[in-house]
Amino acid sequence: MTLTPELRAAIVQSVEDGFADQIAYLQKLVAFRSQRAEEFPIQDFLFTDLRDRGMVMDRFAMNEAELAAHEGGAPFSAGHSRAPIVVGIHHPRTEKGRSLILQHHVDVVPVGPADMWEHDPYGGEIEGDWLYGRGAADMKAGASANVFALAALKRIGLQPAATVYLQSVVEEESTGNGAMQTFLRGYTADAALIPEPEYEMLVRAGLGVLWFSVEVRGFPTHVREMGAGANAIDAAYRLIGALREVEARWNAERDDHPEVAGTDHPINLNIGRIEGGDWGSSVPAWCRFQVRVAIYPGQKAREKFQEIVDHAMAFARTDAFLSQNPPVLTQNGFNAEGYILEPGSEAEALLGRAHEAAFGTPLETFMTPAYLDARVYALYNRIPTLCYGPKSRAIHGFDEAVSLTSLKKITQSMALFIAEWCGTESL
């Protein structure tokens, strides 16, 4: 379906007319403290809200056995969320257009020391063009866009002429299992649109991500008897140095992966947490640290993790302490492979047209080294997956914020895309 100039203008204006309500809705979402395993209240809110908007509702839990059996599933750990996944389903009277998945995640990362924020992390405060709060950009702004792009069509007496699945998931920030579970439950469509905060650009490629913990153990002694190399924390730092060798080797292979062309350091290995020892005057007998590292699209997650394990164990055999106390590496989160959005799909062409109508500029594409749930729909549903969303700043940092001007235009672009991709029918 090609939109007439009059219909395009009406859809754009409808998003404008509803934008004050969308801001208030986003502030309500930000107020939910939906860190990992604490997403029950926000999912309950969304279930009720989408039901009240006329959607057929589905709510379901993670299935650990199913996820463990799939190559794209990540292992459960003690902190894994048990909050439900919520799906709102729109059915048209007559199925004429192409079906669509609209997806967002509601889990957010910790806020860190609150006194280092200038704005209340859960206040949804507005200053100038920016709305602040943990998850304001990543990605509750996208959740509001999913809801209000559909609402904009309804405001002018229209609805999609195809089935739309609005998926609200958890575990995006730690395993990706929420999106995987929607696939395992059987949900699919002709395309997917995920409004992550992507600076008004379309993601051409997303890297895969591995999470794993490393534990080093030994025997505690008084510091007077520690000896050379017998400190588990010191040994952990030496092991981190060995893991940096893997990072350097993988980055040296970047020319073999054209999807990261122009990126000097696509593979980032992050030591996100470390703890160890029991007493300041005792030689520490243990140390644990958490690692996140990227992998290139097309590489198998389990094979790359084994490569890391092999390198760590080879290093350990050369180390006086670690050779007697081998480290233990355990996957405890992301086991995700990367993906590439191949150019030339009609979905991308229509999004490009919608973007240009809303922004007045051509749609740009880029590669991101971050994890994206888009990998599930691209790799396993095997459908065009458009990851595209508003400008943001400081996601995962202090004073995370989303640009309201950008969010409005993204919502207009999404509403135009939905109308053209799905077609429309009168309410």
Secondary structure, DSSP 8 states (H G I E B T S, - for coil): ----HHHHHHHHHHHHHTHHHHHHHHHHHHHS--BTT--HHHHHHHHHHHHHTT-EEEEE---HHHHHHSTT-----TT-----EEEEEE--SS--S--EEEEEE--B-----GGG-SS-TTT--EETTEEESTTIIIIIHHHHHHHHHHHHHHHTTEEESS-EEEEEES-TTTT-HHHHHHHHTT---S-EEE----TT-EEEEE-EEEEEEEEEE---EEGGG--TT--HHHHHHHHHHHHHHHHHHHHHTGGG-GGGTT-S----EEEEEEEE-S-TTEE--EEEEEEEEEE-TTS-HHHHHHHHHHHHHHHHTTSTTTTTS--EEEEEEEEE--EE--TT-HHHHHHHHHHHHHHSS---EEEE-S--THHHIIIII-S-EEEB---EE-TTSTT-EEEHHHHHHHHHHHHHHHHHHH-EEE-
